[in-house]
Amino acid sequence: MLRFGAQLDVLGNYEPLIHPSTIADVVHAHPRQNFNNVFADTLIQEANTKRYCTGVRLLKPGQIDTIRKNPVMRAYDGW
C-alpha cells in the first residue's frame, strides 16, 4: 500500500485505480504545499551531497521533470 500511494503521489502512477473525488478529498484534508517540486529539489540536493544515496537512482534523465510535472497532482501542486 505504501509503495502504491507513494508512486501515485510522486509520479502519478495508478491514477485509473483512484476516483478523482477521493484524490480531491485527501488533498483537501492534507494539502500538498508544492510537494512534488520540494521533493524533486530535495532529491537533487541529497544526490549532490551523498553520491551513493538511493535518490541518485531517481536522477535519470527526465525523471526530475516527471516528478515535477506529475499529471495527477499537478492541479494541487501550484501548477
Secondary structure, 3 states (H helix, E strand, C coil): CHHHHHHHHHHCCCHHHCCHHHHHHHHHHCCCCCHHHHHHHHHHHHHHHCCCCHHHHHHCCCHHHHHHCCCCCHHHCCC
